[in-house]
Amino acid sequence: QVRIEESGGGSVQPGSSLRLACVASGSEFSTYIMAWHRQRPGSQREVVASISRDFGRSYALWVKDRFTIDRDNARNTVYLQLNNLRPDDSAVYYCHRYPDSWGQGIQVTVSS
């Protein structure tokens, strides 16, 4: 069974940056689509960004160039660079290996 573990969250001030990392155990990591989702308080989980096996990237419209997804197949790791963070980016961020493997989530809090 795959194990997915996120890291890099925390509490930051508006305008700050964070880099989330997600390590997925198992072989053939490079063949999977990987994605980041988030769930804000009182809201449904929503997709933030995804990256395909050939490094094709897709972002939610609201991201507007503030976030960047990347992957390092040699390290079985996918990253999410979060820039110019706003208070409404506060959420639990989840790593997702398609189709149905999820991490436990990691908290990002943006507050002054």
MDAnalysis code that builds the backbone (N, CA, C; Angstrom):
import MDAnalysis as mda
import numpy as np

u = mda.Universe.empty(336, n_residues=112, atom_resindex=np.repeat(np.arange(112), 3), trajectory=True)
u.add_TopologyAttr("name", ["N", "CA", "C"] * 112)
u.add_TopologyAttr("resid", np.arange(1, 113))
u.add_TopologyAttr("resname", ["GLN", "VAL", "ARG", "ILE", "GLU", "GLU", "SER", "GLY", "GLY", "GLY", "SER", "VAL", "GLN", "PRO", "GLY", "SER", "SER", "LEU", "ARG", "LEU", "ALA", "CYS", "VAL", "ALA", "SER", "GLY", "SER", "GLU", "PHE", "SER", "THR", "TYR", "ILE", "MET", "ALA", "TRP", "HIS", "ARG", "GLN", "ARG", "PRO", "GLY", "SER", "GLN", "ARG", "GLU", "VAL", "VAL", "ALA", "SER", "ILE", "SER", "ARG", "ASP", "PHE", "GLY", "ARG", "SER", "TYR", "ALA", "LEU", "TRP", "VAL", "LYS", "ASP", "ARG", "PHE", "THR", "ILE", "ASP", "ARG", "ASP", "ASN", "ALA", "ARG", "ASN", "THR", "VAL", "TYR", "LEU", "GLN", "LEU", "ASN", "ASN", "LEU", "ARG", "PRO", "ASP", "ASP", "SER", "ALA", "VAL", "TYR", "TYR", "CYS", "HIS", "ARG", "TYR", "PRO", "ASP", "SER", "TRP", "GLY", "GLN", "GLY", "ILE", "GLN", "VAL", "THR", "VAL", "SER", "SER"])
u.atoms.positions = np.array([
    [0.849, -1.185, 0.000],
    [0.000, 0.000, 0.000],
    [0.889, 1.241, 0.000],
    [0.562, 2.190, -0.844],
    [1.381, 3.385, -0.952],
    [1.229, 4.237, 0.296],
    [2.327, 4.857, 0.694],
    [2.299, 5.817, 1.787],
    [2.654, 7.180, 1.223],
    [1.851, 8.167, 1.563],
    [2.038, 9.522, 1.054],
    [2.170, 10.467, 2.233],
    [3.229, 11.236, 2.244],
    [3.505, 12.090, 3.395],
    [3.861, 13.494, 2.946],
    [3.106, 14.455, 3.463],
    [3.352, 15.862, 3.145],
    [4.216, 16.518, 4.214],
    [4.931, 17.550, 3.814],
    [5.726, 18.337, 4.754],
    [5.825, 19.762, 4.232],
    [6.280, 20.669, 5.101],
    [6.557, 22.034, 4.680],
    [5.496, 23.056, 5.029],
    [4.417, 22.627, 5.662],
    [3.384, 23.587, 6.033],
    [3.811, 24.428, 7.226],
    [2.914, 25.310, 7.648],
    [3.208, 26.127, 8.813],
    [2.371, 27.382, 8.836],
    [2.748, 28.278, 9.739],
    [2.066, 29.563, 9.901],
    [2.975, 30.674, 9.417],
    [2.470, 31.481, 8.502],
    [3.263, 32.557, 7.917],
    [2.420, 33.822, 7.811],
    [3.098, 34.924, 7.539],
    [2.411, 36.197, 7.352],
    [2.010, 36.381, 5.887],
    [1.009, 37.206, 5.637],
    [0.624, 37.491, 4.241],
    [1.825, 37.987, 3.436],
    [1.886, 37.538, 2.195],
    [2.991, 37.883, 1.314],
    [4.167, 36.928, 1.369],
    [4.134, 36.005, 2.316],
    [5.224, 35.047, 2.484],
    [5.124, 33.905, 1.482],
    [6.157, 33.061, 1.512],
    [6.215, 31.879, 0.649],
    [6.420, 30.627, 1.494],
    [5.949, 29.524, 0.970],
    [6.194, 28.202, 1.539],
    [6.408, 27.231, 0.390],
    [7.152, 26.171, 0.663],
    [7.253, 25.088, -0.297],
    [6.802, 23.808, 0.387],
    [5.723, 23.255, -0.128],
    [5.229, 21.979, 0.353],
    [5.901, 20.863, -0.428],
    [6.150, 19.769, 0.262],
    [6.732, 18.591, -0.375],
    [5.875, 17.377, -0.039],
    [5.840, 16.454, -0.952],
    [5.069, 15.221, -0.765],
    [5.889, 14.059, -1.296],
    [6.151, 13.120, -0.420],
    [6.878, 11.915, -0.808],
    [5.899, 10.753, -0.857],
    [5.922, 10.024, -1.971],
    [5.064, 8.852, -2.136],
    [5.924, 7.607, -2.207],
    [5.619, 6.643, -1.384],
    [6.393, 5.407, -1.391],
    [6.020, 4.577, -2.610],
    [6.799, 3.536, -2.832],
    [6.482, 2.611, -3.901],
    [7.235, 2.901, -5.172],
    [7.080, 1.976, -6.090],
    [7.797, 2.087, -7.353],
    [6.933, 2.788, -8.404],
    [7.554, 3.086, -9.504],
    [6.874, 3.667, -10.666],
    [6.221, 4.997, -10.356],
    [6.810, 5.761, -9.451],
    [6.276, 7.084, -9.121],
    [6.132, 7.927, -10.377],
    [7.088, 7.814, -11.273],
    [7.095, 8.678, -12.456],
    [5.913, 8.443, -13.380],
    [5.229, 7.343, -13.221],
    [4.112, 7.031, -14.114],
    [2.784, 7.607, -13.648],
    [2.767, 8.154, -12.454],
    [1.512, 8.628, -11.878],
    [1.321, 10.130, -12.054],
    [0.075, 10.503, -12.298],
    [-0.304, 11.903, -12.163],
    [-0.340, 12.231, -10.676],
    [0.266, 13.358, -10.327],
    [0.283, 13.815, -8.943],
    [-0.407, 15.173, -8.864],
    [-1.012, 15.436, -7.729],
    [-1.739, 16.693, -7.593],
    [-1.726, 17.169, -6.146],
    [-2.007, 18.438, -5.999],
    [-2.251, 19.043, -4.692],
    [-3.693, 19.563, -4.679],
    [-4.352, 19.298, -3.558],
    [-5.675, 19.826, -3.310],
    [-5.618, 20.598, -1.998],
    [-6.662, 21.348, -1.719],
    [-6.736, 22.012, -0.420],
    [-8.193, 22.063, 0.049],
    [-8.330, 22.175, 1.342],
    [-9.657, 22.310, 1.923],
    [-9.618, 23.445, 2.946],
    [-10.320, 24.495, 2.624],
    [-10.417, 25.634, 3.537],
    [-11.546, 25.397, 4.524],
    [-11.497, 26.054, 5.663],
    [-12.549, 25.860, 6.663],
    [-13.931, 26.149, 6.084],
    [-14.849, 25.214, 6.275],
    [-16.214, 25.398, 5.810],
    [-16.418, 25.195, 4.327],
    [-15.380, 24.729, 3.634],
    [-15.477, 24.558, 2.175],
    [-15.142, 23.128, 1.770],
    [-15.509, 22.801, 0.551],
    [-15.161, 21.490, 0.019],
    [-13.709, 21.458, -0.431],
    [-13.168, 20.268, -0.501],
    [-11.823, 20.110, -1.019],
    [-11.802, 20.519, -2.490],
    [-10.749, 21.234, -2.878],
    [-10.629, 21.704, -4.252],
    [-9.224, 21.433, -4.771],
    [-9.145, 21.221, -6.068],
    [-7.843, 20.977, -6.677],
    [-7.087, 22.292, -6.792],
    [-5.796, 22.228, -6.531],
    [-4.919, 23.393, -6.669],
    [-4.114, 23.290, -7.958],
    [-3.458, 22.140, -8.135],
    [-2.593, 21.954, -9.294],
    [-2.323, 20.474, -9.484],
    [-1.991, 20.108, -10.700],
    [-1.611, 18.727, -10.996],
    [-0.450, 18.725, -11.965],
    [0.267, 17.595, -11.970],
    [1.399, 17.436, -12.872],
    [1.392, 16.009, -13.400],
    [1.517, 15.883, -14.700],
    [1.434, 14.574, -15.332],
    [2.801, 13.905, -15.379],
    [2.822, 12.692, -15.899],
    [4.070, 11.934, -15.962],
    [5.092, 12.616, -16.874],
    [4.602, 13.376, -17.861],
    [5.535, 14.076, -18.749],
    [5.648, 15.554, -18.396],
    [5.348, 15.888, -17.149],
    [5.543, 17.225, -16.597],
    [4.581, 18.262, -17.159],
    [3.459, 17.812, -17.715],
    [2.424, 18.757, -18.056],
    [1.754, 19.260, -16.783],
    [1.586, 20.569, -16.685],
    [1.069, 21.165, -15.456],
    [-0.289, 21.809, -15.694],
    [-1.138, 21.701, -14.697],
    [-2.468, 22.302, -14.760],
    [-2.748, 22.945, -13.414],
    [-3.355, 24.141, -13.465],
    [-3.621, 24.895, -12.246],
    [-5.082, 25.341, -12.193],
    [-5.589, 25.468, -10.983],
    [-6.895, 26.101, -10.804],
    [-6.799, 27.551, -11.273],
    [-7.895, 28.052, -11.794],
    [-7.876, 29.409, -12.351],
    [-7.489, 30.456, -11.312],
    [-7.872, 30.236, -10.083],
    [-7.624, 31.249, -9.054],
    [-6.152, 31.308, -8.627],
    [-5.341, 30.320, -9.026],
    [-3.936, 30.306, -8.632],
    [-3.205, 31.524, -9.205],
    [-3.471, 31.845, -10.451],
    [-2.968, 33.070, -11.086],
    [-1.471, 33.271, -10.894],
    [-0.706, 32.245, -11.201],
    [0.760, 32.309, -11.199],
    [1.385, 32.454, -9.815],
    [0.626, 32.340, -8.759],
    [1.232, 32.437, -7.429],
    [1.848, 31.121, -6.982],
    [1.340, 30.011, -7.478],
    [1.792, 28.689, -7.048],
    [2.429, 27.958, -8.230],
    [3.381, 27.074, -7.921],
    [4.040, 26.270, -8.947],
    [4.163, 24.836, -8.455],
    [3.749, 23.905, -9.295],
    [3.893, 22.482, -8.979],
    [5.067, 21.914, -9.758],
    [5.789, 21.025, -9.122],
    [6.922, 20.382, -9.791],
    [7.110, 18.995, -9.193],
    [7.908, 18.189, -9.850],
    [8.148, 16.835, -9.351],
    [9.608, 16.466, -9.570],
    [10.078, 15.593, -8.689],
    [11.418, 15.020, -8.792],
    [11.237, 13.513, -8.724],
    [11.240, 12.886, -9.881],
    [10.952, 11.453, -9.914],
    [12.046, 10.628, -9.248],
    [13.255, 11.111, -9.240],
    [14.345, 10.383, -8.588],
    [14.133, 10.310, -7.075],
    [13.381, 11.262, -6.542],
    [13.111, 11.312, -5.095],
    [11.663, 10.964, -4.745],
    [10.903, 10.519, -5.734],
    [9.484, 10.202, -5.492],
    [8.759, 11.353, -4.810],
    [9.063, 12.566, -5.240],
    [8.571, 13.743, -4.544],
    [7.898, 14.710, -5.506],
    [6.800, 15.286, -5.038],
    [6.139, 16.365, -5.759],
    [6.116, 17.580, -4.834],
    [6.304, 18.752, -5.420],
    [6.398, 19.982, -4.656],
    [5.276, 20.941, -5.054],
    [4.950, 21.803, -4.127],
    [4.062, 22.919, -4.430],
    [4.674, 24.167, -3.812],
    [5.148, 25.062, -4.676],
    [5.700, 26.330, -4.233],
    [4.561, 27.328, -4.117],
    [4.408, 27.878, -2.939],
    [3.336, 28.840, -2.657],
    [3.965, 30.211, -2.444],
    [3.643, 31.149, -3.305],
    [4.197, 32.498, -3.201],
    [3.083, 33.511, -2.945],
    [3.488, 34.639, -2.368],
    [2.549, 35.739, -2.122],
    [1.274, 35.220, -1.444],
    [1.470, 34.510, -0.377],
    [0.339, 33.886, 0.310],
    [-0.596, 34.926, 0.899],
    [-1.875, 34.580, 0.874],
    [-2.928, 35.448, 1.393],
    [-3.663, 34.724, 2.513],
    [-4.363, 35.454, 3.362],
    [-5.118, 34.776, 4.428],
    [-6.112, 33.747, 3.900],
    [-6.705, 33.985, 2.731],
    [-7.665, 33.010, 2.221],
    [-6.997, 31.787, 1.595],
    [-5.678, 31.724, 1.617],
    [-4.966, 30.493, 1.251],
    [-4.842, 29.545, 2.441],
    [-5.243, 29.993, 3.619],
    [-5.191, 29.135, 4.799],
    [-6.088, 27.924, 4.577],
    [-5.498, 26.746, 4.735],
    [-6.223, 25.519, 4.425],
    [-5.361, 24.331, 4.829],
    [-5.981, 23.161, 4.781],
    [-5.217, 21.920, 4.829],
    [-4.926, 21.525, 3.385],
    [-3.672, 21.320, 3.091],
    [-3.243, 20.960, 1.741],
    [-2.964, 19.462, 1.680],
    [-3.524, 18.827, 0.664],
    [-3.422, 17.382, 0.521],
    [-2.670, 17.020, -0.752],
    [-1.840, 16.022, -0.641],
    [-1.171, 15.451, -1.799],
    [-1.998, 14.271, -2.305],
    [-2.088, 14.143, -3.598],
    [-2.941, 13.132, -4.214],
    [-2.189, 12.435, -5.329],
    [-2.077, 11.132, -5.220],
    [-1.569, 10.323, -6.317],
    [-2.780, 9.692, -6.999],
    [-2.970, 10.041, -8.239],
    [-4.115, 9.498, -8.967],
    [-3.991, 7.985, -9.118],
    [-5.129, 7.249, -9.029],
    [-6.465, 7.819, -8.894],
    [-6.947, 8.018, -7.463],
    [-6.423, 7.286, -6.510],
    [-7.140, 7.257, -5.240],
    [-6.266, 7.161, -4.005],
    [-5.044, 7.658, -4.066],
    [-4.167, 7.637, -2.894],
    [-3.932, 9.058, -2.414],
    [-4.152, 9.245, -1.110],
    [-4.094, 10.589, -0.522],
    [-3.176, 10.605, 0.690],
    [-2.551, 11.761, 0.895],
    [-1.856, 11.995, 2.138],
    [-2.822, 12.437, 3.212],
    [-2.282, 12.591, 4.426],
    [-3.097, 12.995, 5.560],
    [-3.404, 14.486, 5.556],
    [-2.637, 15.241, 4.818],
    [-2.850, 16.681, 4.772],
    [-1.910, 17.417, 5.692],
    [-1.650, 18.680, 5.330],
    [-0.778, 19.510, 6.145],
    [-1.362, 20.918, 6.192],
    [-1.283, 21.511, 7.362],
    [-1.913, 22.810, 7.577],
    [-1.013, 23.947, 7.096],
    [-1.630, 24.870, 6.378],
    [-1.007, 26.146, 6.026],
    [-1.898, 27.245, 6.580],
    [-1.317, 28.100, 7.397],
    [-2.061, 29.202, 7.989],
    [-1.372, 30.509, 7.620],
    [-2.146, 31.434, 7.067],
    [-1.617, 32.738, 6.660],
    [-2.349, 33.799, 7.464],
    [-1.605, 34.480, 8.301],
    [-2.234, 35.441, 9.204],
    [-1.217, 36.469, 9.648],
    [-1.683, 37.690, 9.843],
    [-0.811, 38.732, 10.364],
    [-0.956, 38.823, 11.879],
])
